[in-house]
Every structure is written in C-alpha cells, then in structure tokens.
Amino acid sequence: MLLDQSIVDEIKSRWESYGGDRLKPRDLTATKTSVKPIDAIDAFWRKRAIAPSADGREFRSITPAAPVPMESTSLPADIRAERVLGTSDLLEVVFLEAALSVARTVARIRVGTAIGSLLGWGTGFLVSPRLLLTNWHVLKTEDVARTSTAEFGYETRLGDLAARNGAIFKLRPDLFFLSDRALDFALVAIEDSGNGGENLSGFGFNALIDDDETLIIKGQFANIIQHPSGQPKQLAFRQNEVIEKPESFLHYRTDTAPGSSGAPVFNDQWQVVALHRAGVWATNDAGQILAMDNTVWNEAMGEERIKWISNEGVRVPSLLRLWRSKVGSVRDNSYLEEIFSPKTSSVTEEMIANPSRHSSSDLNGKPRETVIAPAGGVTSSASDGVATWTIPLKVSIALGDLPAPLVSGAGVGSSSTGVLNVIDSATGAEPKATPAPDMETTLRRAREILGKGRDDILRIRAGWEFDENGVTDRRALVVVVKRKRSLADLARAGVTELPSNFEGYPVEVMGPSVQDMLRLAVGPSRAESLMPASVSPEEITYKPPVGLSLEEVRDTMRVVAHVSPDAGWPILKAFIGDARETLVGAMYEFTAPYIRDALVAAAKKNGFKKLTLVLDSNRGSVKNDPNVPDSEAMIRAMEPILRKKLDTAWVKLGSVNGWVNHDYHIKVLVRDAEAFWLSSGNWKESGQPEADPAGDDELLKRLLLKNNREWHAVIEHGGLATAYQTAILGDYKANLNTRPQEPELPELFFVGPTAPLRSEAAPVYRHFVPFDERREFVVRPLLTPDNYVDTVIDLVKSGQNSILIQNQSLAMPPAQADGRYRVLWETILKKQRNCDVRLIFRVQDRDPTGGREMFEALKDYGFDPKRIKKQTGCHTKGMIVDGRHVLLGSHNLTNMGATTNRDASLLFDDVQLATYFGEIFEHDWENLAQTVTAQAWRGSELMLGDGSQPEGAELFDWKAWFEAQ
C-alpha cells in the first residue's frame, strides 16, 4: 500500500541528519573501522552463540547454554572484527535451516476495507503465542484490523514453483489492539484457529530481546523475510548493510526493492532486531519520486516500482520500552505480559531443543492428529489416515490424513449438489444437508487426501465447472495429472480412480499444460530459465536510439488498412515489390519461402542498395519440421544471392543482459524511409497465406478456418516511416554480435480433438476489401519498451461506450507484474460496469490446460464470461474504443508484451478507420468466435517425443507457443 508522505519525509530527515545521503557502501575489512576490544568481541560471540574456528577463517553456531573456549583470542583485532561484523558472505547450511524455521512465523497481511474488499498488502509476524506485529500504517485502526487477515505459509512450492495457499487467520482487535504513529507499529491479537482448522501455535513465535547494544551493530547485514506487494514469501539477506542506529530506529542499505511494510528484520542468529517500516526514495532535482528506471514515478506504476536508496526499521528495544509503559493501561495486560514472559518456547528456542521437528516440509511442526470420540456403544479410533468405527461391525475406511474431526455417531455421505449429507447412525433419520466447505478449505483437504500416494498429480486448483452452454458459476476442483489414463490403465497400475465429486465440488481431470510438459522434460530449474520471466525495464539493456520521436502525428498520409487472410499477401507482395533503394525490417518469425523470394527479387533490382533485417534470435524447436525452415534458414538462403546488399542482426534476449526480455516480437518493414508496413502477423504461411480469396467464397472459407486472422496497415508518410526505421536500426546496431540461439527444448507432439467444435449458428463469411484513403489522419506510433502501456492505459480510461478487444493473448497480471500492466487490466475491468466491453482471444489450440487456466483467470478477475469468446486462429492484437480510436500492431496483452518485449503498434483517432475494423470485429464475433464450453477442453493431448512421431499426432510449434506468452 502507498506510504504516507509524512512517514517518508520523517525518515529522510533522520537519514540526512547523520549524512546517510553521502555514505557509500563500506568495506570494513579494508577501512579497519569500528574494531571493538577483544574482550567485548568475545562477549559478543558468547551471547550470540557463535564461535570462531582456530584459524579465524569461519565461525560456527554453538549451544549458548555452556561457555565455549575461545581458541582464537590471539587473532588480530581487525580479523576478529571482520568475523563479528559479518562482512563475510560465507554461511553454513544451518543458517538457512534456521531461516526456514523463523519464516513460519511470518504472514502476509491482507488489508481490507470496511466492506471487505482489498485495500492493500502488508507483512506481519508473531511476537508471542497470541500477538501479531506489523506497522501502524498497515493497520491504522481497530476497524481496519477487524476486516483484515493474516495468511501464514503463502510460499512458492517446490516442483511446479506455483504459489502454495497458506493458512488464513482472522485478526481480533476486539481482544487486543495497541498502536503508535511515532514508532509506526500495530500489535494485534489473532484468532487461535485458521479458516481451515489450523492451530496458530504450530507456527511458533519470535522472542524479542531487549539488547540495544549488541543485538546488531553497524556494518553487519540485516536479513528480512517479507511478502513484498503481497507476493509469496521471500528472503533478502547479505545485501542489507546496517549503516546507522539513530534513536529508536535502524537504517540499512539495500540494492533491491524494500521489504514490505511490517516485515521482521533479523540478525544472523535469526533474532528480531527491528520492525521494517519504510525507506528513503530517490527524487530528481524537482523533488519528484523516481521509478527504478530513473523516470518520474506515478501511482499507476505501483509502489514496488519506486527506486529506494535506504530503509528504516523500528528497533526492538524501543518497542519493548514503550510496551512496558503500557502494561497497566491496556485492555488486557496478559497479552503484553506474555511478550515479556512467554509460557512456551519461541521458535528459535524450540529449534535448538528439537531440531528434527523443524524441517522445511513441516509447516506446523508436527503432523495433524484427528481424534474421534466414542458415543454410546459405538467405538472409534484413527491412525495413519485410517478411521475405524465398531458398530459392532468393524469398518475401516482409508481417507488419508483426516483433515478435521468427525461428529461421533454420524456417518458421512456425499452429494453432487454442493452439500455434505450427515446421516444419524443411531436414528436413521433422513440425510441433513449442510453447505459444502469453502473452496480454500476444500483445496487444502483435496491436496492432502487426493494427492496422497499418487505421484502423477501435478497440482489441484480451484476452477469453474463448464457445460455445453459455457462456463457456469459453480466452482470445481481441477486436478492436473501427468497423463490422463483410462480406467483399465489405472487398474493395471493399481491406482484408484479420482472421485467425480469431492466435498460437494465436481472434480475435473486435465492433462498437463505445455509448461508442465517442459518441467517434466527438463526439470523445474531449466524450465524456469526457458520460460518467460517477469522483469522490470531496468533489467534489460534496451536504450532508445538518439533521434527517435514517438509523438502523435496529425498530417496528410495514405493509409491502406487490411486483414488476413482476405488481402494480406497481395498487399505485402506489392509493397515489397515497389522498393527502390532500401528495405529495413524487424520480424519475430520468418519462415515463408515466397516472402523470402519477394525480398530477394526486390533487392536484386538495379539501384537497390541495402536490405536490413533484424530478427528474434530464438530459432524455435530443436526438431523443426524440415519442410518449414526457421528464420536462420531463410537468411542462409539469401546471403549468397544478395551478399553485401543484406545486413542481418539477431537480437539478444533474456532478463540478464538481454536487449529485450523474451521476444523480439515486432513486425515492421520500412520502404525507402517513405512508407512502412506494420502488422500483427509474422512472415509465415499461417498469417500471410500465399493466396488471394477475393471473389472466391470457398477459398475464403477454407482460409478463415485454417489460417490466422491478422490486422495490417501500410502507411505512406515519411515522418512515421523514419521513426520506425530509426528504432529498428537502433536495434540493429546494438545487436551486431549476437548469433541465433537454439533453445534446448524437448520434442513435443499434440493430438487434437476427434470432433470439430460445435458452431453456434450457421456462419456467414464476408470478404473485407482494403481500406485505402489519402487524407489527414491522427496517429501515434507505439513501441515497447518505450511508450505502449502508458498510452493504452489512457486510451482505455477515455472509453465511454465500448471497448472491443481482439488479441491472441489475454493474460491476467502475474504476481510480479509491472504495476502499469496491473493498472491496465484494472481499468479495463472497471469499464465493464458501464461500457460494452467484449473480448476475443485465442485459447491456445495446442495447450488446452493452459488455455483453460487463462480463461478461468479472466473470470476470477471479474470479467463477464458471456462477453468473452475464443477464436481459433485469432492472431491479431487490436482494440477499438468508442468507434473512434483503433489500436493495431504486434502487442500481445501480456505483462511482457506490454512492458519489456520489443513490439510495435499504431493508435489512430479516426472514426472511419475505427468503423472498418469494428465491422471486422463484429463479423468475427458472430461467425468465427465461439463461446467457451466444456467441449473446448476435451479430446486433445500433449505427449513427449521418444524419437518417433506418434500416429495421428502433430509436431508442437514451440516458437508459436512462446509468442503467445
């Protein structure tokens, strides 16, 4: 959540008072500063339970109960100070084991409004068995705390690296609440049981130590466990040097984003030394806050985009001092007294006493036990996940780990209507319907029970039930398995079939997504390095070229707008053929030999000087179909013919030193610096079929059902042509030394559905002739990473009547999305209230599980599924607002497409042009796009290759899949 300006001003004033703004990172071993007397160092070691080795090269944890002989007292004072001050980055494994133990005490705080909607996120941690500590600016009042929750264990899961849902506890300010604006803390009671029955005591707490002298000292490193921006739990250590200890506070430097508000700050012995609160943000000469890329920050970017230069925490002894003074005046002083004299051991004390109980996989410290009490003559017992009733017939039912107590004397049945039937075994009364548990509780239980003993289940998540009319408002459990198997195959493998219903929710089994297949084939770490990553603009090396102008243009120009498959290739072919001296192009994927031949023919003409092509360096699948060469094969064929007339560059990709993030996704060709072709489509047969269907209805129908829908424009205007040429040549000069990369991707095959999707009505296909006018137009050139996302946010905000979006990909903001991308989708969602907001997207034809997740994410986000349709072959990236503004180009609506890939689009303010594309949208909505029904997810399968192509299977196109991410 956004900090109060007054808090930041206060911290900045304190920071500047001791010259913090002039400090540079210090190397204490070089400066020989802050060296303590040897006896003080020895005392520090003993108190902190560490001891040096004989040679002083490392130190080890010791048990603090008994004195440890100090064998290194003869070491030089500066070497000994280096060990104490923690300037070495060498740490033992026990350091991380301890981190995992104390991390259990840290929770993500969901801050709610009076009506329960999300206000923001914070971090908090347990400082007693019943109290949670966070910032005042997170929980300013009891009313805010009353509508907020704490979630423990919200972390990234090993294996699939997905976020694991945690245990959610309600806050109880009615029992205890103490806060202070000056020290920026809020101390609040917390419910002892979570929504899923979890016991708060299982997460432990941090004992607070009143030691202001040696708990942490300048030059040491602070460690922070946090939920920045509400993301899964993260750990920051060895990059937070303590630079000063102004009264009541602690200042520490960081090179990364600050810990979220309310996070605990630890020393290297994992004792809490401070409550993180806020930082000093960077400003320009005008006093404006700077973003991480040194541009002026605005609220739409999100707080995580602020450039921070120092952080501040409230020192623990200062908090303890104030709390002691309040013991006699608070509502129930037993809560405060428990901080000073806890009746149970803290997590660090318990870790030392019982180290085996605190493995990373044991969130609650011990297995949950279920006890079933006997009633009358009915006896019962439970162990190892098997519940037994003697009535007097003895019946044993294996249920896995029983997640909650069962009512004695009752049997449990299931119902497909979303309720549980509880049957009184004593009276035989009619079943009594009770509501099914909430989805979060059911998910936890399903993962415990359904997943136990099965290594083929990849994940279980909350989804929606689909029928033949579309998605319903009924929740479903979606179980993703490594491979869907028949009942016979399951029986042969000795695997029990998954139930069709679990606790009132239908169970739907899906095969693996493409991302799942990649992880299974190459392992999670390698898969993550191959898949698109959420990175910020400052993490790539892109720099705009000198002289690039992306200002709006109002001028006379010729605009030839057209679409594929109706008129794409005929117009592109003529455009290339009219080149006199130069062609400068940028392209993601280039595989069509007839486009290659057209470029060669143009470049071979007398007087032609240079063909410059800048291409995505990722060539695609290892097993590329030899009949469909990749971009490098196209260039290899052209080089001996054109020789010095051809210049080529391959753009370096990646979140580490990449020119752009994951894709050089642009599709632009500039002719003679006077005109340019800009498109949503690649130079490949699917987007530019070598055909002209004008006057041939059967050919048009065949192309519409087989090939992509693409939007294109040819613009004859020297200024705009120069802008795009400047951008492309800038990319060319920055990537002269890059070579095409061959990603190590597995061979993957796809088997499609056996039956075609049902049509909703008899389609009427229309051929759209090109829009061709020469007059005054108003248009703005758009590029990523330059100006796309901010401009499109303003475009959506301007919408009053209608927003029509037709895009290959509609990806909801991921956890680490750019704040601006999050604002874009939030703005689109708000417009749904009073505008005709409709979306057409492409369910990934060869990734049904991934496509389903994308569609369900739209519904989860709040979009009306009745206003969303899928279109096979939808590859355009367009938007029409109020029948006046039209956006077309190569930008996918994904986090990377909007922020850190290389893409190009045009935004026109023109009613006639918007009407042209609006008619195409409505045609596709009625005739090509379909409601997403259960049929969309049936009858298709992905399978890894084993050296031969399975019968009836198609080779999976990795390049096309990556393009949509």
N, C-alpha and C positions, 0 to 999 in steps of 0.2 A: 504494500500500500504506500501511497505517497507520504513522505515525511512532512511534518510541519516545518515551514521555512525557519521558524524561530529556533527549532532544535539544531538545525544545520548551522545557523548563524552563531549560536552559542558555542558549538563545537569548534567552528572555525576560529572564533575569537580566542578560545583557550589554546588552540593549536598554534596560532601565530604568536601568542604571548611568550612562548619559550623558543620561537624561531623554528617551529616544525616545518614551515613552508620553505625553509632554506636547507633542511637536512638532506643529505644524500645517504643511500644505503651504506651501512658501515661494515667493515671487516675488522672485528675486534681483535683477531689474532695478528693483524698487521699493525693496528694502531697501538696495541698494548695498553688499551684504556680499561678503566673500570675493574682493575685487578684487586680482588679482595685479599685480606690477610689469610694466611694458610689455615689458621685455626677456625676462622669463620667459614672457609670453604669446606673444611672437614665437618663442621657442624651442619652446614647446608646439606652435604651428602647424606649424613645420617638421618636428618629429618625428612629428606625426600626419598629415602630408601634406594639410593644408588651408591655404587662403589666403583672406583677405577680399577682397571687391571694393573698388573705390576709395572708394565711399560707405559702406562698412561695413554695408550692408543685407543681405548674404548672404555665404556662403563657398562655395568650390568645392574639389573634390578636385584634388590635384596629384600629379605623379610625385615621389616622395621622393628620387630619385637626385640631382637637381640643386637647388641653392638657388633659392628663388623670391624675387624682390624684394618687399619688404613696402611697399606703397604707402599703407598706412593708419596708419602709426605716429603720425600726429597726431590720431587719433581719441581722444576722451575715454576714460579708463580704464574707466569703468563700461560704456560702449557696447561696448568691446572685450571686456570680461569677459563681457558677455551673449552675444557670438558664441562665445567659447571654452566657456563653461559650458553651452552647448546648450539654453538656455531657449526658443529659438525652435522652433516645430513645423514650419517651412518646410524641406523637404528636397528634394534633387534626385532625379531618377529613378535616377541611379547608386547612390543609397543602397539602393534596392530591388533593383537588379541584383546588388549585392554581397551582399545578404541571401540571394538565391536561390543564389548560389554557395556561401556558407558553410553554408547549410541542408542541402546534400548530405552534409555530414559528421555530421549529427545523426541518431540512430537511436532507434527505440522498442525498449526492452528488455522482453522477456517473461521474467519471473522464474518459474522452475519449481521444483517440489518434487522430492524425491528420486525420485519415481515419474513425474516428467514432467508432472504436472498443473499448471494455472496457479495461482501464488501471488499474483501482482500484476504491476503495470506500472511502469516507470521510464523515464528518458531517459538517453542517453549520447552521447558524441561522440568523434571520432577526434582524438588529440593527437600522433600520429606515424603513419607508414605501417602500423604493426602493433599499436598500443595504443588501447584504448577507455577513456575515463574516465567514471566515474559515482560515486554515493555509496556509502559503506560500508553505510548502512542499506538500500540496494537489493541489493547483492551482499556480504553479510556474510562469507561463507566461500568457499573454493575449491569446495566441494561444491555450493553454491547456484549459483555461476557455471557449473559444469560442465553443469547442466541448464537453463541459460538461453540465450537467443538475442538477437541484435541485428538489427533489421529497418530497413534504410535505404530511404527513398523511400516510406514509408507516408503518402500525402498525398491530399488531395481533388483529384479530377480535374476539369479544366475541361470544360464541356459539360453532362454529366449530374450533376456535383457529387457523384459517388459516390466512395467511398474506393478509391484505387488500391493494390493489393497491392505491397509493396516487395520488396527483395532480402534474404533471411534468411541470416545468417551465424552459425555456432556460435562460442561463446567457448572459448578454450583456456587455462584457468588452469594446466594441466599444463606449459605453456611459460613463462608468466609471470603472476604474481599478486602484487600489493602493495596493502595496505590499511591504513587507520589510523582508529581510532574517534574520536580527538580532532579531526582535520581532516575526518572524515567523507568519505573518498574510497576508491574501489576502482579500481585500474588493472589492466587485464586484457588479455592477448593475444587476438587474434581471428583466426579462420581466414581465409586469404587468398582463398578462393573461396566464393561463396554456394551455396545449395542448387540454384539454377538455373544455375550456371556463371558467375555474375557475378564480376568481378575487383574486389577490395577497393580497389585503387589508383585505380579510376575514380571513387571518391567523395571523394578528397582528404583532407586533414587540416588541423588548425589549428596553426600555430606558436605556441608560448607565449612571451610576452615578460616578461622579468624587470625590470619598471619599476614600482616601487611608489609612485613619486611622482606621475607624470602620466598613467599608463595610464588612470585615471579619477579624477575628483575630485568632492567633494561638490557637489551642485546639478546635475550632469549627469544625463542619462537613460540608464539601462541598457536593453539590448534582449535579449529572451530568446526562444530557439527551443526548442520543447518539444513533448512528447506528453502533455498533461495527461490523467490517468486512462486512458492507452492510446489516446487519440483520435488521428485524423490530425494530422500535424504542423501546429503553429500558431506564430504570431509575435506577441509582445507588445512594442510599442515606444512611446515617448513617454509612458508612464504609469507608469514605474518610476524615480522620482527617488531618486538616491543621497543618503541623509541622514546617513550616518556611516561611518567606516572604523575600527572597533575592531580591536585587534591580530589579525592573520591573517584577518580577516573583512570583509565588505562588507554594509551594511544599506541596503535600498532599499524605498521605499514603493510600494504598488500598490493600485489601486482595483478590481482584478479578481481572479479566482482565481489562486493562486500557480502559477508554473511547476512542472512535475512534477519530482520528485527526480532530480538528476543532469543537469539541463539546463545548457547553456553560457550564461553571461551575457556579453554583448558591449558594447563601447563603440560610438560612432557610426562608427568606422572598421572595425568588424566584427573587432576583435581581442578574444580571450577575456580577460576581466578577472576572472572568478570562476566557481566551480562552485556552481550553486544547490543548496541543501540543504533548507531548511525555512523556517518562519516563526513568527510570534507569533500565536496565535489569540485571538480575543476571548472573554472569560468574563464571567459575571454576578457579582453580589456573593458568591454562594456558591462561586465558583470553577469552575462548570460551563462546559464549552465551548459556545459559541453557534453556531447554524447561521446561514446567510445571511439568514434571515427573523427573526433575533433570538430564536428559540425555542431550547430546550436541545437541543444536538446529541446524537445517539446513533449508534453504529457502523453501524446499519442504513441510515442516510442516505447513507453513502459519504463518503470523505474530501473529495471535490470540493464538498460542501455546507457545509464548515466556513467560518466567517467569519474571514478572515485580515486582520490590520491592519499587518503588516510582514513582510518577507522577509529571509533571510540567505544569503549565498554565501561560499564559501571563496576568498580572494584567490589569484590565480595565483602571485605571487611567494612566498607562504607554501608552496604546494605544491612549487614548484621547489626551494626551500631544503631541504625535507625529502628530496626525491628525490635531490638531490646527495649528501646524507649517507648514502644507502643504496646508492650505486653499487658500493661494494666488498663488500657483504654479500648482495646478491640472487642468485637462482639463475642468471640470465643477464644480466649487466650491459649487454650490447649493446642490449637493449630500452630501458633508461633512457638510455644514451648517444645513442640515436637521437632522443630528445626534444630533447637539447641541441645535437646536430649532425646534423640530418637530411640524408640523402643526396639527397633530392628536394625540390622546391619545395612549399611549403604552398599551400593553395587560394587564399589572398589574393595570394601572390606570383605564382602561375600566372595569376590573373585579370588582374593588371596587365600581365604579359608577353604573354598571349594572350587578350585579352578576347573574341574571337569564338568561342572554344571553350566558353564557359560560358553558353549561353542556357538559359532555364528549361526548355526541352523536351529538353535533352541531359543526362540523368541521369548517364551515365557519362563525360561529357566528350568522347567520340568514338564513332563507330559501331562496333559489334562486328564483327570480321572473322573469317571462317572459312577455314581453310587445309586443304586435303585433299592429303595426301602421296601421290605415285605409288607403285605397288607393281608390281615386275616390268615387264611390258610395258604395264601399264595406266597411262595418264597422266590427270591430272585438274586442274581449276582451278575457282576460284569467284570471281565478281564480280557486283556488283549483284543479289545474290539469285539468280543462275542457276548451278547446279552442272553441270559438263560432264565426262563420262568419255569417253575414247577407247579402244576395246576390241577391235579398231581401229575398229569402227563408232562414229561420234560421236553421242552422245545428249545433248541439253540438256533439263533439267527445271527449270522455274521454280518455286522454292519460297519466294519472298520472301527476307527476310534469314535466312540459315541460322543457327539458334539454337545449334547445337552441332556439333563436328566429327564427321564420319562415318568409320567404320573403312575404311581403304583396302582395295580388293579385295573389297568386300562390296556387295551390293545391299540395298535396304530395301523390304520389303513391309508390308502392314498386315493386321491380323486383327480380327475383330469379337468376339474372346473376351477382350479386355483385355490382349493381349500384342503385342509387335512381333516380326515374323519377320525374322531376319537370314540372308540366303542367301549362301553362299560362292560367288562367281562363278568361282573357279578350279577347284573340285572338283565343283560342282553338288550338294553334299551336301543332305540333307533340311533343310527350314527348322528353325532352332533357336529355340525360344520363349524370349523374355526378358520379364520383367514390364514393363508399361506404366509410364512415368514417374509420379511422384507428381502429384496434381492441381494443386498450386501451380505446378510446373514446366510442366505441360501448358497451364495457363491462360496463362502468360506467352507461351509459344510460339504458342498459338492466337491470341492478340491480335496478335502480330507477323505471323503468316502469313495467317490467315483474314481479318484486318481490313485487310490491305494493299491499297490501291487500291479499297476499297469504302467509299463514304460513306453507305451505307444501314444499316450495322451500328451500333446504338446502344451495345451492350455485350455482352461474353461473360463468363459467370459459371459457377461450379460449381453444379450442381443434382443431381437424382436422376432415375433412369430410372423411368418409370411403365409398367405394363402393365394388362391388363384386370382384374387382381385387386387392384391398388393400387400403392403406391409400393414399389419394390424397394430392396435395399441396394447397388445398383450405381450408381456415380457417372455423371453425364452432363454434357456441355457444353451449356449453354443459350445460344443465340445470339438476341438480341433485335434485330429489324430494324424499320425504319420502317414497312414494309408487306410482308406475305408475298405473294410473287408466284408464278405458275405457271411451269413450265419454259419454256413458249412466251414468256411475258413476259420472263423472264430472257434468253432467246436474242435476242429483239428488241432488248433493251437492251445486248447484248454483255457480260452479266455471267455469270460462271461459277457454276454451282450449288454450294452448300456441300456438302462431303462428308457422308456419313451417319455416318462414323466418323473420329475423329482421335486418333492415338496410342493406340488401344485403347479410347477412350471414345466412346459414341454421341453424335452431335450432334443436338440438338433445336432447331428454329427456332420462335420465338414472335414474335407481333406486338407492337406497343408496348403498354405499360401506360397507364393514364389519366394518370399523372404524366408519362410520356414524351410523350403527346399534348399535354399542357399546355405542356411545354417547347418542343416543336416549333412550337406555335402562337404563343406569346407571348414566347419566349426564356427562357433559364435564369434571369436575374435577376428578371424579372417573375414567373415561375413560382414561384420560391422565396418571393416575398413573398405569394403567394396560398395556398401550401400550408402545412399545419400546421407549426409550429416547436416545437422542444423548448426551453421556457423554464422558469425557476425561479419559485416562488411570489412571490418578492420583485420580479420583473419586471412583474407585473400590479398593478393598483391596488386589487384587492378588499380590503375590510375587513369583518369580521363585524359585523353590527349589534349595538348595545347590547341586552342582554337575551336574546340567542339562547342557548338551552340545548339541547345535544345529548347529554345524559346518558341512560343506559339507563333505561327506564321499566318497572316491574312494577306492573300495575294492571288493573282490570276495564275491558274495552273490547269493542266489536263489531268483528270482522274479517270482511270479505267478500272472500276471495281468489278470483280468476277469471282466465280466459285468453281471448285472442282467437285465432281467430275465433269460438270457441264461445259466449262470453257477453259480449264486450267492450262493444259498443254498447248493448245493452239496459240494462246496469247503469249505464254512464256517463250515458245519457239520463235515467234515473230519478234519479240523484244530482244532476244539474243542475236537474231539474225541482223538487226538494224545497227549493231555496234560498229563504230568506225575505227576507234583507236584503243579504247581501254574498256575492260570489264573488271570490276572489283567486287568479289563475292564473299559471303560468310555463310557457312552451312553446317548444320548438325550432322546430317546423314546424306550421303551421295552415292547411290547405287544404280541409277537408271542409265544404261548404256546410250540410249537415244539422246539424253540430255548431255552426256559427255560428248557425243558426236556433234551436237549442235554447237557446243562451246569450241570444239576444235575447228569446226568449219568457219566460225566467226573469226577466230584468232589467226587462221591461215591466210585471211584476206590481205591483199597488198595494203600497206599503210597502217595495219593494225600493230600496236606497239606492245601492249602488256595485258596478260590475263593474270590477276592476282586472286588467289583463293586462300581463305583462312578457314580451317576445319577443326572440328572436335577431334581430339587426339585418341579417344577411346574407340577402337575399331569395332567392338561388338563381340559376338560369341566366338569361342575358341573353335567351334565346329561350324563355321559359317558355311552355308549352302554354297557349293562351288558354282552353282548356276546364278547366284546373286552375290556378286563381288562386293566387297566393302569399299569405303572411301579411298583407302590407300591403293587398292587395285585400280580404281578409276584414275588416280594420279599417275601410277606407274605406266598405265597405257598411254597417257597424254604426254609424258615427259619426252620420249624420243621423237615425238612428232613436233612439238612446239618448242622444245629446247629453251633458249633464253627468253622466249616470249611468255613462259609460265613461271610464276613465283608462287610458292606454297609455304604456308606456316601451319603448324599443328599446335593448338592452344593447350598449355599446361593446366591440368585440372587438379582439384583437391583442396581440402581445408588447410593443408600445410603447404605454404608457398605456391599454391595454385593461383593462376591469373584470375580464374573464376572458380566457383565451388565445384559442382559436379558435372555440369553440362555446358558446353558452348552451343547453345540451343537456338541461336539466331538463324533467320532465313531471309537474307537480303542480297540482291545483286544490283550494283550501280553501273550504269552505262554512260561512258564518256563524261562523267561528272555533270550530266544534264538531266538524267532520268533514273529512276530506280524501280525495281520490282521488290515487293515486300509481301511475306506470306506466312501462313500458319503451317505450311506443308514442306516436307523435305523433298529433295530431288530423288525420289524413288517411285516405283510404279504404283504403289498404293495411294499416293497423294497426287501424282501427276501421270495418270494413265495415258498411254500413247493412243489417244482416241479423240474423236470429235462427234459427240452424240447429237448435235443439232439436227433436228428433223428425223431422228431415228429413235422412236419411243422405246423399242425393245432394248436397244443398246443402252439407252439412258437408264432404264430399269435395272439392267444387269450391272451397270457400273455403280448405281446408287446402293445396291445391295451388297456389292463386293468391295468397293473401294471407299476411300475416306471422303468425308465432307471437309473441304478446306475453303478458307476465305483468303483472297489475294487482292492486291491493288498495284497498279502501275501508275506512278506519279511522274509527270514531266514538269520539273521545277528545279532549277539549278541550285538554289539555296538549300533546299531539303536534301537533294542528292549529295551535295558537298558535305552536309552534316553526317550522313551515314557513311560516306566514303572516308571521312576523317576518323570516325570511330573504328571502322574496320582496319584501316591502315595502322592505327594505333595498336590494335590487337596484333597485327602482323609484325610490327617492329619489336613488340615485347616478347614474341614467342618464336623467334627465328631458330633457336637452338633446341626446340622441343621436337621429339620424334613420336610417331604413333605408338600408342601403348596397347598391348594385348592383355586384357584382364584375364586372370586365371579363373574362368567361370566354368561350372560343370555343364555337361551336356544334358539338356532337359527336353522332354517331349510332352506334348499336350494331346489329349484325346477329347474331342469336342462332344457336345450333347448329341444323342442319337436322333432327336426330333427337333425340327425348327421351332423357334418361338412363335407362340400364337399371336396373330395380328388382331388388334382391337377393332379394326374396321377395314374395309377394302380401300387400300391406299390409292391416291390419285397423284401420280408423279408429274412434276412440272419442270420443264427446262427453263433455266434462267439465263437470258441473254446478258451480256456485259452491260454495266452502267458506264457510259462514256460521255463525259461532258468537259468542256473547256470554259471556265469562268472563275469567278472569285470563290475561294474556299477558305475556311478557317480550320487549321490543323496544327497539332502539336506532335513533334517526334518524341517517342519514348524509348528509353533504353534501361536495361538492368545491367549493372548495379546502380545506374545514375539517378533516374527520376521517376521510375514507373509507379512504385507503390504509393508514394505521397499523392501523385496526381490522380490515381484511381480512387483513393480514399475520398478526395474532394469530389470526384465525379459521382460516386455513389451517394455522398451526402447531399448532392444537388437534386437527386431524384425526387419527384413529386407524384408521379403517376405510375410509372412502370420501369422495371429493371429486368431485362431479359438477358440471361447468361447462357452461352453455349460454349462449353470448354471441355477439352479432353479430360482434364483432371480437376476435381473439386475437393481439395484436401483440407480438412479442418486443421487449425493450428496445433502443431505438436507441442509437447511440454516445454521445449526450449525454443519456441518460435520467436522470431523477431517481433518485438512489440507492435510494430506497424502492421504486420500481417495479421496479428490478432485483432487490431482495431478495424482493419478492412472487413473481416468476417463479422465482427460485432455490428458494424454499420449496416452491412447487407441484411443481417438478421432483424435489426430494428426497422428497416424499411418494409419488412414483410407485413407489419401491422397495418399500414395504410397505402401500400403500393402493390401493383401486380408484379410480384417477384416470382419468376419461373426460371428453372434451371434444367438444362440438358447436359448430361455428361456421359462419358464413355465408361460403363462398367468394364473393367479390364477383361476382355473376352477370354483370355487365357490365364486368368487369375481370379476365379470365382470367389475364393475365400477372401482375398484382398479386396475385391470389388464389393463384396457384401459388407466388409468392415468399413469401407469408405462411405457406402450408402447409409449404414446404420449410424455412423458418426454424424452425418448431416441431420438425421432425426434426433439423435441425442442432443445436438447443439441447439435444437429448437425449430428447425425448418419443417414446413408442412410437406410431408412426403407426397401429397396429392399434386403438388406443384413442382415435382422433380420427376424427370423421365430419363431413361437411358437410351442412347442411340449407338448401335453398332457402327463402328467406323467414324464416329464423331472425333475429328482431329482438329477442328477449328478452335480458336481462342478468342471469342468475340463477346461483346457486351453492347446492348442498346439501351439507352436511358431516355425515357420520356419521348420516344420517337424523334429525338433531335440529335443526341450525341451517339456516335458509334465508335467503338474501340475494336481494332483488329490487329492481329500480329501473331507472335510466336509464344506469348507468355502463358504458361500453364498457371492455374490458380493453385499453386503450391507455395510453401514457405520459401523454398529456394528459387522457384521460378519468379517470384515477386521481388526477391531481395539480392541473391548472390550468384545466380547463374548469369549467362550472357543471353539476353533476349532483346527483340526489337518489336515495337508496335507503333501504331498511329492512332491518335484520338481526334476525330472530326467533330466539329459543331456544324452540322448541315442536315436539314430536315429531309431533303430529297435522298441523300445517301443513306440516312438512317431508315427511311421508308423502304429502300431497296433491300437492305439487309434484314429489316423487320419482316418483310414478306417471306424471305428465305427461312427465318427462324420459325414463323408460323407454319410454313409448309412442312418443315422437318418435325415440328411438334405434333402435327396432325397425322403425318404419313410415314415418317421414319422412326421417330422416337416412341418408346413404349413405356407403360407403367411397369415398375419393377415388381414382379411377382415371384412366388416360390419357384417357378419354372426357371428363373434366371440362374439358380444355384445348383440345378440338378444335371446329372448325366455327363459331367466333364471331369477330367482327372489329369493331374500332373504326375510325371514319373521321371526319375533319374535314368540316364542312359547307362547301358552296360556294354557299349561297343557296337551295338546293332540297333537299328530303328524298329521299334515295335510296330506290328501290323496295325494300320489304321491311324497311326499317330503322326503328328506334325512336329517338325523341329521348332523348338521355342526360340523366339526372337528376343534375345536379351537387350539389344540396343533399343528396340521399340518399348520394352518394358521400363528400362531406365528413364527413357524420355518422359514417361508419364508420372514419374515420382516427384 
